[in-house]
């Protein structure tokens, strides 16, 4: 199976609007930018800051130009989303630093970020693709907060939430990890296993976040509760209060699913990112135990067909291409390999471990 043709160029030759043909790695082997990332002024500046000399980009001579189709200017829409993402990321970094020295959320500064998410997510096609393109190797807490806000709004829209609830979802998603500003940085950034005391402290971050949001005049109580409850689980195995399904707020259940998916597919100080197929499988499995099944299944129904578009590698070393999604078991598709067809739903010992 061959992928789309790419060409290698020097970073000074990279222009906004180009798309990465392969992952970009640091000298230590960490993924800095992923394949299919839309390159913007922001990401190009990052490449220069990281002192990357060459990147692989898609060869426009060998591909159809998707910039315009059916009267729509997709390049302009991509650029608008990328700009929203980059500016929001910068703002979140500044606001989290402000919260580190305060006991309140700068709500008037957060609201425009939430509105920007709503403007770029609701009623716009291709949001999942665009989010995949712009995700970067930035500080995890900041990018994760923004990603969760975007995923939460998407899920809420698929569940037919009204405008006000979607606005609360965006804000709660942005703030769900705000309590981490009150946790010592040495614990947040620790690369190795946490001690028992450190683990207990990290589990207090939902409570710290609740205090921050609750102390902020004009912040809806639902947002504070969502921040407090986003690590609670349907079966009572979560934290900090070990609540079970009937007592967990619905928007907290949505943020829980968004949180799991983005955490698994992002680089963290103690764990490298894992393929989205792994994250989807985890959510599928947990939808029968710890995650709300309606929220989880709604998310999977929309995101799995988008994820399974690339060539993949199985845990037995074989590579192939997904050619059909099983609607009853979307994380177990039909795969075409050079040796023939493999129905993962009939072969439970096999699983997708990477995108080629």
Secondary structure, DSSP 8 states (H G I E B T S, - for coil): -----EEEEEGGG--TT-BBSS-EE-TTS-EEE-TT-B--HHHHHHHHHTT--EEEEE-GGGS--TTEETTEEHHHHHHHHHHHHHHHHHHHHHHHHHHHT-SS--HHHHHHHHHHHHHHHTT-TTHHHHHHHH-BSS-HHHHHHHHHHHHHHHHHHHTT--HHHHHHHHHHHHHTTGGGGGS-HHHHT--S---HHHHHHHTTHHHHHHHHHHTSTT--HHHHHHHHHTT--TTS--SSS---GGGS-HHHHHHHHHHHHHHHTS-BTTB----HHHHHHHHHHHTTTTS-HHHHHHHHHHHHHHHTTSEEEETTS-EEEEEE--TTSTTS-EEEETTEEEEGGG-TT--EEEE-
